[in-house]
Structure formats: C-alpha cells, structure tokens
Amino acid sequence: MELFNALSVAEACRVLERHMRLPRRRITVPLNKAIGCRLYEDVQAPEDVPGFGRSTMDGFAVRARDTFGASESLPAYLDIAGEVFMGKGVDIAVRPGQAWRIPTGGMLPEGCDSVVMVEYTEELDGRTIGVTRPVAPGENIVAAGEDLSGGEIIYRGGRVIRPQELGTLSAAGITSVDVEDPLRVSVISTGDEVVEPQITPGPGQVRDVNSYALYGLADRAGGVPRLCGIVGDDYRLLRDVMEKELARADIILLSGGSSVGARDVSARVMEDLGKPGILFHGISIKPGKPTIGAVVNGKPVFGLPGHPVSAMVVFMLMVEPLLSRGKYPADEDQFLMGFPVTAVITRNLRSAAGREDFIRVGLRQQGGSLMADPVLGKSGLISTMSRADGLARIPAEMEGVEAGDMVRVKII
C-alpha cells in the first residue's frame, strides 16, 4: 500500500463503512439510567397523553358557543354549576349556559371545550358570572391525546435520549426502555518515548496525553472506553495487546506510531491481524493527515497521530459519529449538522486546495455577531485545545479564508 495516498474524510468514512460491522446489542435500562442512550427500536405510546382534557389557565370551563358575542358592554351570563378540584374528576356533564370554576391543570367536565380566563369574567352573586370576552373552541385547554396519541410511534429506533425524551416517555407511563449497549472502545498508546502521567519524564520522554484525552472523548460520545496502557515500539508486544483487545472491544484506538518512520510498527500490526486490514493511510485534513484506518474482522481500528490535537480532531470526525449515532453521516448536509454554529473568522488563514482544515477557535460576541478567534499553535500543544471553544472548518475546495468571512464551527 502506498502511504499517504490521502482520502477525504468522507471517502475514508465510506471505505470503513463498507467493511466494518458494528454490533447492536440490546439491553433494557430503567428510565433514569437511559440518558444519552440510543433506542434499540421504535417506541409506541401505550395511551393518550394527556388522558383527559385539561385547563391551561385559572378560570371557568365553558362551552365556547355560550360566549360568542360577549363583550364588556354586553357580557354573556352563565350559571356556576360547580368547581373542579386538582386530581379529581367530574362526573356531571356541562349544560348549556353553565360554567365550572377550574384551576390550571384541572380536568375539563364533559361537554366543555374551552376555558375563559378569570380576568375576563365578573362574578355577580357567587352563582353567576358575566363573561366579557368570547373564547374559541380549544382555547386555554389541552385536549385528551393532544400531546401523544395512544399507539403512535413516539420515537424511532436510534434516537439518542435527552432529558426531554425522558420526560415524554415518563408522561406515557414508560418506565424502562430497550437501548443499544454502548460500544466498547480500547485505547492504546504506543511509543518508546511515552511514559505514564505519574512518572517524571527522562530525556526524550513525554507523558501520555492521548490516552486520557481519547478516553474522555469516547466517554462523552457515549462509548465505554478502556485504558490499555502504553506499548513500546515492539511488533510482538503490540500484536499481543491488540489481539486481546480485539477479543473484547468493538473499536480500537491506537495513538502514536502512525507517521512514516523506521520504528513505527502500528501499520504492520494492523495489516497482519486480520482481513481486510489497512484501508487507508492518510486523510486529506489538517491536523491529522497521518491517520491509519483499518478493519480487522469487522471491527474498525484507528491509528491516530501522536500529536494530541491531531488525535482529538480525527476522533471527533471519524470515531465520535460511530459512538454517538452508530453510523457516519449519510451526506454533506448531515456532516455539517456537526458544525451547527456560524461565526465570523477574525483573521486571514491560508489552506491548501483539496485539503480540509479544522482550526481551533475561541468564540465571543461582538456587536451582535459571533466572532471566531483562531487559537494558534502546533498540533503537539494540548493546551491549544483547552483554550478553544470550537473547530472552524475550511472546506477542501477553498484555499483559505479572509478576516470577516463566515465559517462553520463545531463546538468542542
């Protein structure tokens, strides 16, 4: 294979997609443990929500037609038939010319189709009210089944559960859901020069940054990461570790050892472990070009660059979608949904034609506009990611941007 015959991000994703087989394991979790999970299948509403018509205002439940034509100068007079109490039903149907006193959230008596706000009534003698403003059918109420209709599909399989989904499922009386078991991610650092964080580095040594950054990214994206330690530039050792992790993980992340060099063994191990092996070595982005993509027996294996910024950017583009959505974006429009913010870039930046650039930026408001200030620094400087709020994208068809241009930004 010719190294650095670089693919675009989209091309690399499609190549991986054709060969990998990510598992879909079903687990059942209680509702309070489902946040951030992906639904395994469609969920139907077992009943109407709400199960009865409810008032959205304090006032009087009425038949709307009994208020037509009402005004301050000529009120519509209605008899007070009773009062609705919270948590209690009403067995008596409303009759023409009647009104029921009702609180916000109270159950509508049968036959009532609207509520007159108390501000638009005048109580005469405790038994009669004058309505000074008409209401339309459906005004100031929520009808039975208006939120959810029994039998309808509430959510499609694959939807990520947020707090609002938890509330909706709870409203429907659903207390547990079937979700996809999160994908398991093994994180391996490679390199003779890499040492654990608690060790004081000797000459030529560096602490392991990537393992912890990638662990955090995988956890945030919804995966179950596992730190596998540091493996030196030794083919046999790395192969042994990889074989063990492939038996337990769904995705393997190797950081370091993906640049062309005499001591780099990652590519050789990935190629030898199983079919189809390495699918590309190099993607046309900056930072992150020397990325290896492989599939071993259906499982994706990523050889991420040793520089922390490069490794994190490639993770966000190529690993995060698999963990959070279980798949890659289907097209450019879906890809750009990952860059939902539009901001004004504040300085000129050059880019090579045919290469996507992802620029670390800080975001701030100025004069009603969102400004993106580039955070400059080499891809080996992890602190530049800490100072950044997002990644601004320069598309491959552009040769740079000028100060004042609009850019799409991914919040990080």
N, C-alpha and C positions, 0 to 999 in steps of 0.2 A: 504494500500500500504506500502511495506517495503521501508523505506527511505534509500537512498544511495546504492541501488542496481544499481550501476552506469552503464550507457551505454557509448559506444564510441561516439564521436562527429557525426560520420557518421550514427550510429544507431539512435541516438537522432533525427537527421535531417529527417531520413526516417520515423520515428514514427510520427513526427509532420506533415510531408508532406501527410501522409495517411489521416489525419483528417482535416487539415486546408483548407480553401477556400479563397484565397486572391482575392479581386475584381480586375477586369480590366475595368477601366472607361476611355472612350475616350474623349480627349479634343483636340482642334485644337489651335496651337500656331504659331505666326509668327516665321520666321526662326531665328531671332536674340534673341528669347526667348527659343529656343529649346535645347541649350547646356546642356548636362547631362541628357536629357530626353530619354526615351525608345520609339522607334517607335511602334505604335499600330499595324501596319500591314505592308506588303511588300510595297516598293515604287518603281515605274517604271520610267524610263527615258522617258519623253514625246517627246524627239527629240534627234538627233545625237549631240554629243559634241566631238570636235568642229563641227560646222555646215558646215565647208568648210576646205579644205586643207590649212595648214599654214606653213610658213617657221620658222625654229628654229635658223636660222643664217642670218646675213647680207651677201648678195652675189647675185647670179644670179640664177633664176629659169630656169630649162632646162629640156629637155628630156634626161634621163640618157644615152640612146643609142648613143646620139650625142657626148658623151665624152669618149666613150670606146677607149682605146689605147692612150689617151692623156698622154703626159709627158713633162718635162721641155725642153727636146731637140726637141720634136715634138708636140707642142700644138695643140689642137683642136680649130679651129677658128669658132666663132659663131657671128651672127649679133645681135646687141642690138635692140630688137623690141619695147621696151618701158620701163616704170618704174611703179612699183606697189607702191601705197601710203597707209599708215596706215588708216584703217577704210573705205577704198574704194575697190570696186570690179573691176574686169577686164572682159570686155565683149568679148574680142578678144582671140581666141584660139592660142596657140603657134604653129608655123610651124616648120618643120624640119630645123635644122641649125640655129634656133633662140634662144635667151636668153632674159629674163626680169630681169631688176635690181629690187631687192626686199629687204626690211628690215626684221629684226626679227619680227615675228608675222604677216607679210603681207600675203594676200590671194594669193594662187597659181593660176596662169592663167590656164585655161583649157588645158589639154594635158601635163602640166609639172608634172613630177613625182619625182623630186629631186631638191636640191639646191647645187650649187657649192659655197663654202665659198670664200669670196672676196680675201682671202690670196692666193688662188690657181688660180687666174686669173691675166692676164695682159691686161690692156686696151690700145688699139692701137691708135685709132683716134676718140674716142667718139662714134663710130658707130659699132665697132668690138672689141671683146675680144678674148684673147687666153686662153684656159683652160689648165692648166699644170698638173692637177691631175684628173683622172676619178672619177665619183660618181656612186654608185649603185642605182637602183630604191628604193625610200623610204628614201634615205639618207638626213639628215638635214631637214626633214619635219615631221609634224604630219598630218596624213590623216584624212579626214572627218569621224567622228564616231569612231576614234581610242580610245578616252578616254571613251566615253559612246555611246552605240548604242541605237537608239530610240526603245522603247518597252521592253528593257531588264530590269530585276529587279536589281536596284542599291543596295538596302539594304533589308534584311529580317526583318520582324517584330521582335521586342525585342532588336534590336541593340541599343546600347547607343550612342547618338550623341555627337561626339567630334568636335573640330574645323575643322578637315579635312573633316568630314561629312558635316558640314555647307557649306564649300567651294564647295564640289561636288554637293550638292543639289542646291546651287546658280547657279553653272555653267549650270545646267539642266533647269534653269528657274523656279525652285520650290521655292515659297516664303512663304509657310506655310506648316506645316505637322501635321498629326494626331499622337498624342503620348499618352502614358498611364498617366493618372492622378497620381501623386506621392502618395504613400501610406502614410496614416496619422498615426503618432506614438504618443501615450500618454506616458509621462514619469512621474512616481510617485515614490517619495522617502518615505520610511517608517522607523519608529523607534522613540521611545520617546526621544532618545538622540540626534536627528538630528535637527539643527536649520538653519534658513536662513543665507546666507553669510554675510548680513549686521549686524547680531546680534553678540555681543561678547559672546562666549560660556561660560556657567557657569560650575561648577564642573561636570564632567562626560558627558559633551555635546561636540558635534563636528559640524562643519559647513557642509552644504550639498554640497558635492563634486560631487556625482554621477549624480545628475540631470543635471548639466551643462556639464559634460564630455559626458554623453549619448546624450544630446541634440546636442552637436557639432558633435558627430559621426553620428547620424541619419541624420542631415542636410547634412553632407559631403557625405553620402552614397546615397543621392537623395530622402530621405523621407521628410515629412513635420512634424517636431516634435512640441509637445505642452507640456509646463511645467505645471504640475498639482499640484505642491506644495508638502508639507510634510504632511503625515498622521501618527499619532501615532499608537502604537500597540493596536489598538482597532478594534475588529472584525466588529462592526456595522458601524463605520466611514469608514473603508477601503472598506467594501462591497458597501456602498452608492457611494463612489467615483468611484469604479470600474464599477458599473452598469451604471453610467453616461458616463464614458469614453468608455465603450464598445458600447454605442449607437452612438458615433461619430468617433471613431478611428478604424483603421484596425489592428493595432498591439499595445499591451500593454506591457510596460516595468515597472516592479517593482524592485526597488533596495533596498537591506536590507531585513531582515526578512525571509531569505531562509535557515538559519542554524537551526539545531535542537535545540530547546530551548522552555522553558515553555511559554515565552511571544510572540513567533512567531505566527502570525495569517495569514500570506500570503497564506500558503498552504491550510488552511481551507477555506479561502475565494474563492480561485481558484477552489477548489473542489466543492464548493456549488453553484457557479454562473451558471453553465450550463454544458451540456454534450459535449464531453466526460470527461472534467475536466483534472486533472493532469495525464500526460502520463509518466513522469519520474521525479525522484527527485535524482539528482546526475549524473554527467558525468565524465568519467574517464580521466580528464585532470588536469594539474596544471599550473597556478592557475585557479580556477573556479569550483572546484568539486561540491559545494553545490548549483547547479543551478536547478531550477524547470522549467519544460516545460509543458505547458497545452494548450489545445484548448477549447475555450468556444464559442459554436455556430458558429464554423468555423473560429474563429479569434484566432491567436496564442497569448499566454500570457507567458511572460518570467519572472520568479522570479530570478533576478540576485543577486549574492553575494553582501554583503555590502562593502567589501573591494574594493576600486576603481580600482586597477589593475585587479582583478578578473572580475569585472563587464565589464571592457573595453575589455578584452580578449574574454570573452564569446560573447559580442556583435559582435566583428569582425568576429568570427567564425560562429555564428548562426543567427544573425539579419542582418548584413550587406549584405549577399547574397540576402536576400529577398527584401531589399530596392533597391539595385543596379541592380539586374538581375531578380527579381521577382520569383526566384526559387533557390533551392540548387544545388550544383554541382552534376552532374549525376554519377560521379565515382571518383576514386582516382586521375586520371590524371587531371580532371577538378579542383579538390580541390587543387592540387599542383600548378595550374596556379596562385592561390592566393599567392604563395610563389615563385616568379619568380627569386629571386636573390640567387646565390650560393656564400657562403663565408667560410673562414677558421675560425673555432672557436679557441679562444686563450687560453682556459684553460679547465681542466678536469671538467666534470659535471656529476653527478650521476642522474639516473632516475629509477623509479620503473617499472618493467616489466608489460606490459598491460596498461600503462598509457601514454598518450601523454603529453609532457611537452612543454611549449612555453616560451622561455627565452628572456627577454628583452636584446637587444644588441645595442651597438654603432658600427657604421661602419666606417672604414678608409682604405685607400690604403697603402700598404706597399710592396715594391719590385715587383710591377706589380700584386699583389694579393689583393683581397678584404678581409679584416680581420673583424671578428665579436667579439667584446669585451663584455662579459656578464656584464650587469648592475645589480649588486647585491642589494638586498633589499627585505623587506617583501611586500606582496601584498596589505598591507594597506597604502603604501607610494606612493602617487600620483606623487611625484617628480621623481621617477624612470622611469615613462613613459615619462616624459618630457625630460629626459636625453637619452632616447633610440631612435634609428632610425628605429628599426625593431623588429620583433619577430622571433627568430630562433626556428625551430621545431625539437624536438627529438621524432621520431616515437614510437608508443606503443611497437613495437617488439624489441626495443633497451633498454638496461639498463644504458644508458648514452653515453657520447661522450668523446673523449680524445683530448687534445690540438693538433691541426693540422688536425683534421677531418673536412670534408666538411659538411655544414649544409644548409638547405633551409631556406630562410628568407622572411618574409612578411614585406614590407615597411609600416611603420605607420606614 
